[in-house]
Amino acid sequence: MLTVGNWATPESNSANLMRSSDVMPTAFEQFYDFSHNRQWLVIKTKMLNRLFQLSKQHKSGLVPDFSWVTQHNASSVKGAHITNKYANDYYYNACRVPMLLAQSHDPLAQKNIDFNVALFCQASYCHSRIYYERQTTQ
Protein backbone atom coordinates (compact mmCIF):
# COMPACT_ATOMS: atom_id res chain seq x y z
CA MET A 1 0.00 0.00 0.00
CA LEU A 2 1.08 3.56 -0.51
CA THR A 3 1.37 5.69 2.57
CA VAL A 4 -0.20 9.14 2.76
CA GLY A 5 3.25 10.70 2.96
CA ASN A 6 6.87 10.03 3.84
CA TRP A 7 6.03 11.09 7.41
CA ALA A 8 3.62 8.12 7.74
CA THR A 9 6.13 5.63 9.09
CA PRO A 10 5.32 2.35 10.86
CA GLU A 11 5.88 4.17 14.16
CA SER A 12 3.38 6.92 13.33
CA ASN A 13 -0.37 6.93 13.86
CA SER A 14 -0.86 7.35 10.10
CA ALA A 15 1.05 4.36 8.74
CA ASN A 16 -2.19 2.50 7.92
CA LEU A 17 -4.08 5.49 6.60
CA MET A 18 -5.17 5.32 2.95
CA ARG A 19 -6.15 8.38 0.91
CA SER A 20 -8.78 7.30 -1.62
CA SER A 21 -7.34 9.49 -4.38
CA ASP A 22 -4.06 7.54 -4.11
CA VAL A 23 -5.79 4.58 -5.74
CA MET A 24 -4.47 5.18 -9.26
CA PRO A 25 -4.48 1.87 -11.15
CA THR A 26 -3.32 3.32 -14.48
CA ALA A 27 -0.39 5.12 -12.84
CA PHE A 28 0.65 1.95 -11.00
CA GLU A 29 0.61 0.05 -14.31
CA GLN A 30 2.77 2.74 -15.90
CA PHE A 31 5.21 2.60 -12.98
CA TYR A 32 5.42 -1.16 -13.48
CA ASP A 33 5.95 -0.79 -17.25
CA PHE A 34 8.82 1.61 -16.61
CA SER A 35 10.49 -0.17 -13.67
CA HIS A 36 9.44 -3.81 -14.18
CA ASN A 37 9.03 -3.90 -10.41
CA ARG A 38 6.03 -6.17 -9.68
CA GLN A 39 5.47 -4.37 -6.37
CA TRP A 40 3.50 -1.72 -8.32
CA LEU A 41 1.04 -4.38 -9.45
CA VAL A 42 0.71 -5.68 -5.88
CA ILE A 43 0.03 -2.15 -4.63
CA LYS A 44 -2.59 -1.65 -7.37
CA THR A 45 -4.44 -4.85 -6.49
CA LYS A 46 -4.38 -4.28 -2.73
CA MET A 47 -5.57 -0.70 -2.98
CA LEU A 48 -8.36 -1.57 -5.44
CA ASN A 49 -9.52 -4.36 -3.12
CA ARG A 50 -9.59 -2.01 -0.11
CA LEU A 51 -11.49 0.58 -2.15
CA PHE A 52 -14.09 -2.03 -3.11
CA GLN A 53 -14.47 -3.02 0.55
CA LEU A 54 -15.07 0.62 1.44
CA SER A 55 -17.69 1.00 -1.29
CA LYS A 56 -19.59 -2.00 0.02
CA GLN A 57 -19.71 -0.46 3.52
CA HIS A 58 -21.77 2.56 2.46
CA LYS A 59 -25.32 2.57 1.15
CA SER A 60 -24.35 5.05 -1.57
CA GLY A 61 -21.18 3.18 -2.55
CA LEU A 62 -19.21 6.39 -2.14
CA VAL A 63 -15.89 6.18 -0.35
CA PRO A 64 -14.45 8.63 2.18
CA ASP A 65 -11.36 10.75 1.61
CA PHE A 66 -9.39 8.62 4.09
CA SER A 67 -9.70 5.17 5.64
CA TRP A 68 -7.80 2.81 7.89
CA VAL A 69 -6.45 -0.23 6.09
CA THR A 70 -4.96 -3.51 7.20
CA GLN A 71 -3.64 -6.40 5.17
CA HIS A 72 -7.18 -7.74 4.69
CA ASN A 73 -9.62 -4.95 5.53
CA ALA A 74 -10.53 -1.28 5.22
CA SER A 75 -12.64 0.76 7.59
CA SER A 76 -13.88 4.27 8.13
CA VAL A 77 -11.79 6.80 10.03
CA LYS A 78 -14.91 7.91 11.90
CA GLY A 79 -14.06 8.60 15.52
CA ALA A 80 -10.37 8.35 14.80
CA HIS A 81 -7.82 11.02 15.65
CA ILE A 82 -7.53 12.62 12.22
CA THR A 83 -7.12 16.37 12.04
CA ASN A 84 -8.95 16.67 8.70
CA LYS A 85 -12.62 17.20 9.62
CA TYR A 86 -13.70 15.89 6.20
CA ALA A 87 -11.60 12.70 6.37
CA ASN A 88 -14.68 10.49 6.61
CA ASP A 89 -16.62 12.33 3.89
CA TYR A 90 -16.81 12.02 0.13
CA TYR A 91 -14.78 15.19 -0.38
CA TYR A 92 -11.82 16.60 -2.36
CA ASN A 93 -9.81 13.37 -2.40
CA ALA A 94 -12.64 10.90 -2.88
CA CYS A 95 -14.30 12.85 -5.68
CA ARG A 96 -11.34 11.97 -7.91
CA VAL A 97 -11.87 8.23 -7.50
CA PRO A 98 -14.41 7.72 -10.33
CA MET A 99 -12.10 9.43 -12.83
CA LEU A 100 -9.08 7.43 -11.65
CA LEU A 101 -10.99 4.16 -11.96
CA ALA A 102 -12.55 5.03 -15.31
CA GLN A 103 -9.10 5.56 -16.83
CA SER A 104 -8.18 1.95 -16.09
CA HIS A 105 -9.03 -1.25 -17.91
CA ASP A 106 -8.11 -3.31 -14.86
CA PRO A 107 -10.91 -5.78 -13.98
CA LEU A 108 -10.85 -4.71 -10.31
CA ALA A 109 -11.20 -1.05 -11.26
CA GLN A 110 -14.11 -1.95 -13.52
CA LYS A 111 -15.65 -4.02 -10.71
CA ASN A 112 -15.59 -0.91 -8.51
CA ILE A 113 -17.21 1.17 -11.24
CA ASP A 114 -19.86 -1.45 -11.99
CA PHE A 115 -20.73 -1.72 -8.30
CA ASN A 116 -21.19 2.03 -7.95
CA VAL A 117 -23.20 2.34 -11.16
CA ALA A 118 -25.49 -0.47 -9.98
CA LEU A 119 -26.07 1.38 -6.70
CA PHE A 120 -26.75 4.59 -8.57
CA CYS A 121 -29.25 2.82 -10.81
CA GLN A 122 -31.13 1.60 -7.75
CA ALA A 123 -31.86 5.24 -6.95
CA SER A 124 -35.11 6.77 -8.12
CA TYR A 125 -33.35 9.00 -10.68
CA CYS A 126 -32.22 6.06 -12.75
CA HIS A 127 -35.59 4.28 -12.49
CA SER A 128 -37.41 7.47 -13.44
CA ARG A 129 -35.13 8.04 -16.42
CA ILE A 130 -35.52 4.47 -17.65
CA TYR A 131 -39.30 4.73 -17.27
CA TYR A 132 -39.30 8.08 -19.10
CA GLU A 133 -37.15 6.72 -21.94
CA ARG A 134 -39.42 3.69 -22.33
CA GLN A 135 -42.50 5.90 -22.46
CA THR A 136 -41.05 8.25 -25.05
CA THR A 137 -39.79 5.50 -27.36
CA GLN A 138 -43.04 3.52 -27.48
DSSP file with accessible surface (Angstrom, degrees, kcal/mol):
  #  RESIDUE AA STRUCTURE BP1 BP2  ACC     N-H-->O    O-->H-N    N-H-->O    O-->H-N    TCO  KAPPA ALPHA  PHI   PSI    X-CA   Y-CA   Z-CA
    1    1 A M              0   0   66      0, 0.0     2,-0.2     0, 0.0    42,-0.1   0.000 360.0 360.0 360.0 148.9    0.0    0.0    0.0
    2    2 A L        -     0   0   47     41,-0.1     2,-0.2    17,-0.1    17,-0.1  -0.594 360.0-131.1 -79.2 148.0    1.1    3.6   -0.5
    3    3 A T        -     0   0   64     -2,-0.2    12,-0.1    15,-0.1    15,-0.1  -0.600  20.7-114.1 -93.3 162.8    1.4    5.7    2.6
    4    4 A V  S    S-     0   0    7     10,-0.5     2,-0.3    13,-0.4    -1,-0.1   0.590  90.6 -21.8 -73.6  -8.2   -0.2    9.1    2.8
    5    5 A G  S >  S-     0   0   18      3,-0.2     3,-1.8     9,-0.1    -1,-0.2  -0.933  71.7 -89.6 175.4 166.9    3.3   10.7    3.0
    6    6 A N  T 3  S+     0   0  150      1,-0.3    -1,-0.0    -2,-0.3    -2,-0.0   0.688 121.6  63.8 -69.1 -12.4    6.9   10.0    3.8
    7    7 A W  T 3  S+     0   0  145      1,-0.2     2,-1.7     2,-0.1    -1,-0.3   0.592  79.1  90.1 -83.9  -9.8    6.0   11.1    7.4
    8    8 A A    <   +     0   0    6     -3,-1.8    -3,-0.2     6,-0.1    -1,-0.2  -0.566  61.3 162.9 -89.6  77.1    3.6    8.1    7.7
    9    9 A T    >   -     0   0   54     -2,-1.7     3,-1.8     1,-0.1     6,-0.4  -0.443  57.0 -98.0 -89.8 166.3    6.1    5.6    9.1
   10   10 A P  T 3  S+     0   0  114      0, 0.0     5,-0.1     0, 0.0    -1,-0.1   0.796 125.8  54.4 -56.0 -24.9    5.3    2.3   10.9
   11   11 A E  T 3  S+     0   0  165      4,-0.1     2,-0.1     3,-0.1    -3,-0.1   0.648  96.2  85.6 -82.5 -15.5    5.9    4.2   14.2
   12   12 A S  S X  S-     0   0   37     -3,-1.8     3,-0.9     1,-0.1     4,-0.2  -0.409  85.7-119.4 -86.8 165.5    3.4    6.9   13.3
   13   13 A N  T 3  S+     0   0  106      1,-0.2     3,-0.3     2,-0.1    -1,-0.1   0.626 111.0  56.0 -73.6 -11.9   -0.4    6.9   13.9
   14   14 A S  T >   +     0   0   23     -7,-0.2     3,-1.8    -5,-0.2   -10,-0.5   0.318  68.8 105.3-107.2   8.2   -0.9    7.3   10.1
   15   15 A A  T <  S+     0   0   23     -3,-0.9    -1,-0.2    -6,-0.4    -2,-0.1   0.819  88.6  40.6 -61.7 -30.7    1.0    4.4    8.7
   16   16 A N  T 3  S+     0   0  100     -3,-0.3    53,-2.8    -4,-0.2     2,-0.5   0.052  88.2 118.2-106.8  26.4   -2.2    2.5    7.9
   17   17 A L  E <   -A   68   0A  10     -3,-1.8     2,-0.5    51,-0.2   -13,-0.4  -0.799  46.7-161.3 -95.5 128.4   -4.1    5.5    6.6
   18   18 A M  E     -A   67   0A   2     49,-3.3    49,-1.8    -2,-0.5     2,-0.5  -0.945   9.8-148.7-112.9 130.7   -5.2    5.3    2.9
   19   19 A R  E >   -A   66   0A  57     -2,-0.5     3,-2.2    47,-0.2    47,-0.2  -0.859  15.5-140.8 -92.3 124.7   -6.1    8.4    0.9
   20   20 A S  G >  S+     0   0    1     45,-2.5     3,-1.7    -2,-0.5    -1,-0.1   0.846  99.0  60.3 -60.1 -32.5   -8.8    7.3   -1.6
   21   21 A S  G 3  S+     0   0    7     44,-0.4    -1,-0.3     1,-0.3    45,-0.1   0.585  90.2  72.0 -75.1  -3.8   -7.3    9.5   -4.4
   22   22 A D  G <  S+     0   0   25     -3,-2.2     2,-1.3     1,-0.1    -1,-0.3   0.498  70.2  98.8 -84.0  -4.5   -4.1    7.5   -4.1
   23   23 A V    <   +     0   0    1     -3,-1.7    -1,-0.1    -4,-0.2    21,-0.0  -0.720  46.6 155.1 -84.0  95.8   -5.8    4.6   -5.7
   24   24 A M     >  +     0   0   54     -2,-1.3     4,-2.4     1,-0.1     5,-0.2  -0.719  16.7 176.3-126.7  77.0   -4.5    5.2   -9.3
   25   25 A P  H  > S+     0   0    0      0, 0.0     4,-2.1     0, 0.0     5,-0.2   0.875  80.3  50.8 -57.1 -39.3   -4.5    1.9  -11.2
   26   26 A T  H  > S+     0   0   31     74,-0.4     4,-2.2     1,-0.2     5,-0.2   0.920 111.0  48.9 -66.1 -40.4   -3.3    3.3  -14.5
   27   27 A A  H  > S+     0   0   21      1,-0.2     4,-2.7     2,-0.2    -1,-0.2   0.924 109.6  52.0 -64.5 -42.0   -0.4    5.1  -12.8
   28   28 A F  H  X S+     0   0    0     -4,-2.4     4,-2.2     1,-0.2    -1,-0.2   0.889 109.3  50.5 -62.5 -38.1    0.6    2.0  -11.0
   29   29 A E  H  X S+     0   0   52     -4,-2.1     4,-2.7    -5,-0.2    -1,-0.2   0.900 110.7  49.2 -65.8 -38.9    0.6    0.0  -14.3
   30   30 A Q  H  X S+     0   0  118     -4,-2.2     4,-2.1     2,-0.2    -2,-0.2   0.897 109.0  52.2 -67.6 -38.3    2.8    2.7  -15.9
   31   31 A F  H  X S+     0   0   86     -4,-2.7     4,-2.8     1,-0.2     6,-0.3   0.910 111.5  47.9 -62.0 -40.7    5.2    2.6  -13.0
   32   32 A Y  H  X S+     0   0   58     -4,-2.2     4,-3.5     2,-0.2    -2,-0.2   0.935 109.1  52.7 -64.3 -46.5    5.4   -1.2  -13.5
   33   33 A D  H  < S+     0   0  106     -4,-2.7    -1,-0.2     1,-0.2    -2,-0.2   0.874 116.0  41.0 -57.5 -37.3    5.9   -0.8  -17.3
   34   34 A F  H  < S+     0   0  185     -4,-2.1    -2,-0.2    -5,-0.2    -1,-0.2   0.920 129.6  25.5 -76.2 -45.4    8.8    1.6  -16.6
   35   35 A S  H  < S-     0   0   53     -4,-2.8    -2,-0.2    -5,-0.2    -3,-0.2   0.669  84.8-140.2 -96.0 -21.2   10.5   -0.2  -13.7
   36   36 A H     <  +     0   0  136     -4,-3.5     2,-0.8    -5,-0.3    -4,-0.1   0.707  53.7 144.5  60.8  21.6    9.4   -3.8  -14.2
   37   37 A N    >   -     0   0   84     -6,-0.3     3,-1.8    -5,-0.2     4,-0.4  -0.819  43.8-155.0 -92.1 111.1    9.0   -3.9  -10.4
   38   38 A R  T >> S+     0   0  157     -2,-0.8     4,-1.8     1,-0.3     3,-0.7   0.665  82.5  83.9 -64.0 -13.2    6.0   -6.2   -9.7
   39   39 A Q  H 3> S+     0   0   96      1,-0.2     4,-2.7     2,-0.2    -1,-0.3   0.851  83.4  60.3 -59.3 -31.8    5.5   -4.4   -6.4
   40   40 A W  H <> S+     0   0   66     -3,-1.8     4,-2.1     1,-0.2    -1,-0.2   0.877 104.7  48.0 -64.5 -35.2    3.5   -1.7   -8.3
   41   41 A L  H <> S+     0   0   33     -3,-0.7     4,-2.3    -4,-0.4    -1,-0.2   0.871 110.9  50.9 -72.6 -34.8    1.0   -4.4   -9.5
   42   42 A V  H  X S+     0   0   58     -4,-1.8     4,-2.6     2,-0.2     5,-0.2   0.927 110.7  48.9 -65.2 -45.3    0.7   -5.7   -5.9
   43   43 A I  H  X S+     0   0   13     -4,-2.7     4,-2.7     2,-0.2     5,-0.3   0.933 110.5  51.7 -59.3 -46.1    0.0   -2.1   -4.6
   44   44 A K  H  X S+     0   0   18     -4,-2.1     4,-2.4     1,-0.2     5,-0.2   0.946 112.4  44.8 -57.2 -49.3   -2.6   -1.6   -7.4
   45   45 A T  H  X S+     0   0   57     -4,-2.3     4,-2.4     1,-0.2    -2,-0.2   0.927 114.4  47.8 -64.8 -45.1   -4.4   -4.9   -6.5
   46   46 A K  H  X S+     0   0   74     -4,-2.6     4,-2.3     1,-0.2    -1,-0.2   0.926 113.9  46.5 -63.0 -44.3   -4.4   -4.3   -2.7
   47   47 A M  H  X S+     0   0    0     -4,-2.7     4,-2.3    -5,-0.2    -1,-0.2   0.901 111.9  50.3 -69.5 -37.2   -5.6   -0.7   -3.0
   48   48 A L  H  X S+     0   0    0     -4,-2.4     4,-2.3    -5,-0.3    -1,-0.2   0.908 110.7  50.6 -65.6 -38.9   -8.4   -1.6   -5.4
   49   49 A N  H  X S+     0   0   55     -4,-2.4     4,-2.2    -5,-0.2    -2,-0.2   0.919 111.0  47.7 -63.9 -43.2   -9.5   -4.4   -3.1
   50   50 A R  H  X S+     0   0   19     -4,-2.3     4,-2.3     2,-0.2    -2,-0.2   0.906 110.6  52.5 -65.4 -38.7   -9.6   -2.0   -0.1
   51   51 A L  H  X S+     0   0    1     -4,-2.3     4,-2.4     2,-0.2    -2,-0.2   0.922 108.7  49.9 -62.2 -42.0  -11.5    0.6   -2.1
   52   52 A F  H  X S+     0   0   26     -4,-2.3     4,-2.1     1,-0.2    -1,-0.2   0.916 108.8  52.5 -63.9 -41.1  -14.1   -2.0   -3.1
   53   53 A Q  H  X S+     0   0   47     -4,-2.2     4,-0.8     1,-0.2    -1,-0.2   0.915 109.6  49.5 -60.0 -41.8  -14.5   -3.0    0.5
   54   54 A L  H >X S+     0   0    0     -4,-2.3     3,-0.8     1,-0.2     4,-0.5   0.911 108.0  53.3 -64.0 -42.6  -15.1    0.6    1.4
   55   55 A S  H >< S+     0   0    2     -4,-2.4     3,-1.1     1,-0.2     6,-0.3   0.896 106.2  53.4 -59.4 -40.2  -17.7    1.0   -1.3
   56   56 A K  H 3< S+     0   0  124     -4,-2.1    -1,-0.2     1,-0.2    -2,-0.2   0.719 100.5  62.8 -69.5 -17.5  -19.6   -2.0    0.0
   57   57 A Q  H << S+     0   0   88     -3,-0.8     2,-0.4    -4,-0.8    -1,-0.2   0.621  97.0  64.9 -82.5 -13.2  -19.7   -0.5    3.5
   58   58 A H  S X< S-     0   0   56     -3,-1.1     3,-1.1    -4,-0.5    -1,-0.0  -0.928  76.3-136.0-118.6 136.7  -21.8    2.6    2.5
   59   59 A K  T 3  S+     0   0  205     -2,-0.4    -1,-0.1     1,-0.3    -4,-0.0   0.840 109.4  46.0 -56.3 -35.0  -25.3    2.6    1.1
   60   60 A S  T 3  S-     0   0   68      2,-0.1    -1,-0.3     1,-0.1     3,-0.1   0.673 105.4-127.6 -82.2 -17.6  -24.4    5.1   -1.6
   61   61 A G    <   +     0   0    1     -3,-1.1    -2,-0.1     1,-0.3     2,-0.1   0.351  64.5 136.1  83.9  -7.7  -21.2    3.2   -2.6
   62   62 A L        -     0   0   73     -7,-0.1    -1,-0.3    54,-0.1    -2,-0.1  -0.429  46.6-139.3 -73.4 149.1  -19.2    6.4   -2.1
   63   63 A V        -     0   0    7     31,-0.2    34,-0.1    -2,-0.1     2,-0.1  -0.773  15.2-114.0-108.1 153.6  -15.9    6.2   -0.3
   64   64 A P        -     0   0    2      0, 0.0   -44,-0.3     0, 0.0    26,-0.2  -0.342  28.6-108.7 -79.4 166.3  -14.4    8.6    2.2
   65   65 A D  S    S+     0   0    2     24,-2.0   -45,-2.5    21,-0.5   -44,-0.4   0.874 102.3  19.4 -58.7 -40.2  -11.4   10.8    1.6
   66   66 A F  E     +A   19   0A  19     21,-2.5    11,-0.6   -47,-0.2     2,-0.3  -0.946  66.5 174.8-133.1 154.2   -9.4    8.6    4.1
   67   67 A S  E     -AB  18  76A   1    -49,-1.8   -49,-3.3    -2,-0.3     2,-0.4  -0.980  33.4-110.3-152.2 159.7   -9.7    5.2    5.6
   68   68 A W  E     -AB  17  75A  50      7,-2.6     7,-2.6    -2,-0.3     2,-0.4  -0.786  38.9-167.6 -89.4 135.0   -7.8    2.8    7.9
   69   69 A V  E     - B   0  74A   7    -53,-2.8     2,-0.2    -2,-0.4     5,-0.2  -0.946  13.6-179.3-126.4 147.7   -6.4   -0.2    6.1
   70   70 A T        -     0   0   82      3,-2.9     3,-0.2    -2,-0.4   -20,-0.0  -0.692  53.8 -82.2-124.2-174.0   -5.0   -3.5    7.2
   71   71 A Q  S    S+     0   0  133     -2,-0.2     3,-0.0     1,-0.2    -2,-0.0   0.835 128.1  17.0 -62.0 -29.2   -3.6   -6.4    5.2
   72   72 A H  S    S+     0   0  133      1,-0.1     2,-0.3   -22,-0.0    -1,-0.2   0.381 122.6  42.7-125.8   3.8   -7.2   -7.7    4.7
   73   73 A N        -     0   0   82     -3,-0.2    -3,-2.9     2,-0.0     2,-0.3  -0.966  49.7-154.1-150.9 161.9   -9.6   -5.0    5.5
   74   74 A A  E     +B   69   0A   1     -2,-0.3     2,-0.3    -5,-0.2    -5,-0.2  -0.991  20.4 176.8-137.1 143.5  -10.5   -1.3    5.2
   75   75 A S  E     -B   68   0A  52     -7,-2.6    -7,-2.6    -2,-0.3   -21,-0.1  -0.973  34.0 -86.4-146.3 161.8  -12.6    0.8    7.6
   76   76 A S  E     -B   67   0A  33     -2,-0.3    -9,-0.2    -9,-0.2    12,-0.1  -0.209  24.2-136.1 -63.6 153.0  -13.9    4.3    8.1
   77   77 A V    >   +     0   0    6    -11,-0.6     3,-2.8    10,-0.1     5,-0.2   0.389  56.8 140.9 -89.7   3.9  -11.8    6.8   10.0
   78   78 A K  T 3  S+     0   0  162      1,-0.3     3,-0.1     9,-0.1    -2,-0.0  -0.188  74.2  10.3 -50.1 130.8  -14.9    7.9   11.9
   79   79 A G  T 3  S+     0   0   79      1,-0.3    -1,-0.3     3,-0.1     2,-0.1   0.381 102.7 125.8  79.8  -4.7  -14.1    8.6   15.5
   80   80 A A  S <  S-     0   0   33     -3,-2.8     2,-1.7     1,-0.1    -1,-0.3  -0.359  76.4 -99.6 -82.9 167.5  -10.4    8.4   14.8
   81   81 A H        +     0   0  168     -3,-0.1     2,-0.5    -2,-0.1    -1,-0.1  -0.530  67.2 142.6 -89.2  72.0   -7.8   11.0   15.7
   82   82 A I        -     0   0   38     -2,-1.7     5,-0.1    -5,-0.2    -3,-0.1  -0.947  45.4-149.0-112.7 132.8   -7.5   12.6   12.2
   83   83 A T  S    S+     0   0  151     -2,-0.5     2,-0.7     3,-0.0    -1,-0.1   0.734  76.3  90.3 -75.9 -20.9   -7.1   16.4   12.0
   84   84 A N    >   -     0   0   58      1,-0.2     3,-1.8     2,-0.1     4,-0.2  -0.655  65.7-157.1 -78.1 114.2   -9.0   16.7    8.7
   85   85 A K  T 3  S+     0   0  164     -2,-0.7     3,-0.3     1,-0.3    -1,-0.2   0.691  92.5  50.4 -70.1 -13.1  -12.6   17.2    9.6
   86   86 A Y  T >  S+     0   0   74      1,-0.2     3,-2.2     2,-0.1   -21,-0.5   0.285  74.8 111.6-103.1  11.0  -13.7   15.9    6.2
   87   87 A A  T <  S+     0   0    4     -3,-1.8   -21,-2.5     1,-0.3    -1,-0.2   0.814  81.7  43.8 -57.2 -32.3  -11.6   12.7    6.4
   88   88 A N  T 3  S+     0   0   36     -3,-0.3    -1,-0.3    -4,-0.2     2,-0.2   0.324 103.4  87.4 -96.9   9.9  -14.7   10.5    6.6
   89   89 A D  S <  S-     0   0   74     -3,-2.2   -24,-2.0   -25,-0.1     2,-1.2  -0.686  89.5-106.2-106.5 160.3  -16.6   12.3    3.9
   90   90 A Y  S    S+     0   0   90     -2,-0.2     2,-0.1   -26,-0.2    -2,-0.1  -0.753  75.6 132.7 -78.8 100.0  -16.8   12.0    0.1
   91   91 A Y     >  -     0   0   76     -2,-1.2     4,-2.5    -4,-0.1     5,-0.2  -0.317  66.0 -34.5-135.6-149.2  -14.8   15.2   -0.4
   92   92 A Y  T  4 S+     0   0  157      1,-0.2     4,-0.2     2,-0.2    -2,-0.1   0.818 133.8  38.6 -55.5 -39.0  -11.8   16.6   -2.4
   93   93 A N  T >4 S+     0   0   23      2,-0.1     3,-1.4     1,-0.1     4,-0.3   0.944 117.8  46.8 -77.1 -49.2   -9.8   13.4   -2.4
   94   94 A A  G >4 S+     0   0    0     -5,-0.3     3,-1.7     1,-0.3    -2,-0.2   0.800  98.5  69.3 -67.2 -27.2  -12.6   10.9   -2.9
   95   95 A C  G 3< S+     0   0   63     -4,-2.5     4,-0.4     1,-0.3    -1,-0.3   0.710  94.7  58.2 -68.2 -13.2  -14.3   12.9   -5.7
   96   96 A R  G <> S+     0   0  111     -3,-1.4     4,-2.3    -4,-0.2    -1,-0.3   0.628  83.2  86.7 -85.5 -13.7  -11.3   12.0   -7.9
   97   97 A V  H <> S+     0   0   10     -3,-1.7     4,-2.6    -4,-0.3     5,-0.3   0.913  83.2  52.6 -58.8 -48.8  -11.9    8.2   -7.5
   98   98 A P  H  > S+     0   0   67      0, 0.0     4,-2.6     0, 0.0    -1,-0.2   0.928 112.1  46.8 -56.6 -40.7  -14.4    7.7  -10.3
   99   99 A M  H  > S+     0   0  102     -4,-0.4     4,-1.5     1,-0.2    -2,-0.2   0.936 112.0  50.2 -64.5 -44.3  -12.1    9.4  -12.8
  100  100 A L  H  < S+     0   0   21     -4,-2.3   -74,-0.4     1,-0.2     4,-0.2   0.876 115.1  43.5 -64.3 -36.2   -9.1    7.4  -11.6
  101  101 A L  H >< S+     0   0    2     -4,-2.6     3,-1.5    -5,-0.2    -1,-0.2   0.883 108.7  57.0 -74.6 -39.7  -11.0    4.2  -12.0
  102  102 A A  H 3< S+     0   0   65     -4,-2.6    -2,-0.2    -5,-0.3    -1,-0.2   0.784  99.5  60.6 -64.9 -25.0  -12.6    5.0  -15.3
  103  103 A Q  T 3< S+     0   0  106     -4,-1.5     2,-0.3    -5,-0.2    -1,-0.3   0.637  96.3  79.6 -74.4 -13.9   -9.1    5.6  -16.8
  104  104 A S    <   -     0   0    1     -3,-1.5   -78,-0.0    -4,-0.2    -3,-0.0  -0.716  57.9-162.5-102.7 147.4   -8.2    2.0  -16.1
  105  105 A H        +     0   0  173     -2,-0.3    -1,-0.1     4,-0.1    -3,-0.1   0.275  52.4 129.3-101.6   7.3   -9.0   -1.2  -17.9
  106  106 A D     >  -     0   0   19     -5,-0.1     4,-2.5     1,-0.1     3,-0.2  -0.403  64.5-131.1 -63.6 134.9   -8.1   -3.3  -14.9
  107  107 A P  H  > S+     0   0  103      0, 0.0     4,-2.2     0, 0.0    -1,-0.1   0.855 107.2  52.3 -58.0 -35.5  -10.9   -5.8  -14.0
  108  108 A L  H  > S+     0   0   38      2,-0.2     4,-1.9     1,-0.2     5,-0.1   0.885 109.0  49.4 -69.9 -36.5  -10.8   -4.7  -10.3
  109  109 A A  H  > S+     0   0    0     -3,-0.2     4,-2.1     2,-0.2    -1,-0.2   0.931 112.6  48.0 -64.9 -42.9  -11.2   -1.0  -11.3
  110  110 A Q  H  X S+     0   0   64     -4,-2.5     4,-3.2     1,-0.2     5,-0.2   0.871 107.2  56.5 -66.1 -34.3  -14.1   -2.0  -13.5
  111  111 A K  H  X S+     0   0   98     -4,-2.2     4,-2.3    -5,-0.2    -1,-0.2   0.915 107.5  49.1 -62.0 -42.1  -15.7   -4.0  -10.7
  112  112 A N  H  X S+     0   0    2     -4,-1.9     4,-2.1     2,-0.2    -2,-0.2   0.930 113.4  46.3 -61.5 -45.3  -15.6   -0.9   -8.5
  113  113 A I  H  X S+     0   0   36     -4,-2.1     4,-2.8     1,-0.2     5,-0.2   0.945 112.0  50.1 -64.0 -47.7  -17.2    1.2  -11.2
  114  114 A D  H  X S+     0   0  101     -4,-3.2     4,-2.4     1,-0.2    -1,-0.2   0.896 109.7  51.9 -58.9 -40.7  -19.9   -1.5  -12.0
  115  115 A F  H  X S+     0   0   55     -4,-2.3     4,-2.0    -5,-0.2    -1,-0.2   0.938 112.4  44.8 -62.1 -45.6  -20.7   -1.7   -8.3
  116  116 A N  H  X S+     0   0   44     -4,-2.1     4,-2.5     2,-0.2    -2,-0.2   0.892 112.3  51.0 -69.1 -37.6  -21.2    2.0   -8.0
  117  117 A V  H  X S+     0   0   78     -4,-2.8     4,-2.7     2,-0.2    -1,-0.2   0.923 108.7  52.7 -65.4 -40.7  -23.2    2.3  -11.2
  118  118 A A  H  X S+     0   0   50     -4,-2.4     4,-0.8    -5,-0.2    -2,-0.2   0.913 110.3  47.8 -61.2 -41.7  -25.5   -0.5  -10.0
  119  119 A L  H >X S+     0   0   36     -4,-2.0     3,-0.8     1,-0.2     4,-0.6   0.921 111.5  50.4 -64.2 -42.4  -26.1    1.4   -6.7
  120  120 A F  H >< S+     0   0  113     -4,-2.5     3,-1.4     1,-0.2     6,-0.5   0.906 107.0  54.3 -61.5 -40.3  -26.8    4.6   -8.6
  121  121 A C  H 3< S+     0   0   46     -4,-2.7    -1,-0.2     1,-0.3    -2,-0.2   0.672  98.4  63.3 -72.0 -13.7  -29.2    2.8  -10.8
  122  122 A Q  H << S+     0   0  133     -4,-0.8    -1,-0.3    -3,-0.8    -2,-0.2   0.678  87.3  94.6 -78.2 -17.1  -31.1    1.6   -7.8
  123  123 A A  S <X S-     0   0   43     -3,-1.4     4,-1.6    -4,-0.6     3,-0.4  -0.315  92.8-110.7 -72.4 159.0  -31.9    5.2   -7.0
  124  124 A S  H  > S+     0   0   93      1,-0.2     4,-3.1     2,-0.2     5,-0.3   0.811 111.9  66.1 -63.1 -29.9  -35.1    6.8   -8.1
  125  125 A Y  H  > S+     0   0  124      1,-0.2     4,-2.5     2,-0.2    -1,-0.2   0.951 104.5  43.2 -57.1 -49.3  -33.3    9.0  -10.7
  126  126 A C  H  > S+     0   0   14     -6,-0.5     4,-2.6    -3,-0.4     5,-0.2   0.932 115.4  48.3 -66.5 -43.2  -32.2    6.1  -12.7
  127  127 A H  H  X S+     0   0  110     -4,-1.6     4,-2.5     1,-0.2    -1,-0.2   0.919 112.7  49.3 -62.5 -42.1  -35.6    4.3  -12.5
  128  128 A S  H  X S+     0   0   73     -4,-3.1     4,-2.8     2,-0.2    -2,-0.2   0.913 111.9  48.5 -63.2 -42.4  -37.4    7.5  -13.4
  129  129 A R  H  X S+     0   0  126     -4,-2.5     4,-2.9    -5,-0.3     5,-0.2   0.925 111.9  48.2 -65.6 -43.8  -35.1    8.0  -16.4
  130  130 A I  H  X S+     0   0   61     -4,-2.6     4,-2.4     2,-0.2    -2,-0.2   0.940 113.5  48.1 -62.7 -44.2  -35.5    4.5  -17.7
  131  131 A Y  H  X S+     0   0  142     -4,-2.5     4,-2.3    -5,-0.2    -2,-0.2   0.942 112.8  48.7 -60.5 -45.4  -39.3    4.7  -17.3
  132  132 A Y  H  X S+     0   0  147     -4,-2.8     4,-2.2     1,-0.2    -2,-0.2   0.927 111.3  49.5 -61.1 -46.6  -39.3    8.1  -19.1
  133  133 A E  H  X S+     0   0   81     -4,-2.9     4,-1.3     1,-0.2    -1,-0.2   0.904 110.9  50.0 -63.3 -38.2  -37.2    6.7  -21.9
  134  134 A R  H  X S+     0   0  149     -4,-2.4     4,-0.8    -5,-0.2    -1,-0.2   0.913 111.4  49.2 -65.3 -40.6  -39.4    3.7  -22.3
  135  135 A Q  H  < S+     0   0   91     -4,-2.3     3,-0.3     1,-0.2    -2,-0.2   0.864 112.4  47.0 -68.2 -34.3  -42.5    5.9  -22.5
  136  136 A T  H  < S+     0   0   80     -4,-2.2    -1,-0.2     1,-0.2    -2,-0.2   0.688 111.9  49.7 -82.9 -19.2  -41.0    8.3  -25.1
  137  137 A T  H  <        0   0  113     -4,-1.3    -1,-0.2    -5,-0.2    -2,-0.2   0.552 360.0 360.0 -94.7  -8.9  -39.8    5.5  -27.4
  138  138 A Q     <        0   0  172     -4,-0.8    -3,-0.0    -3,-0.3    -4,-0.0  -0.430 360.0 360.0 -86.0 360.0  -43.0    3.5  -27.5
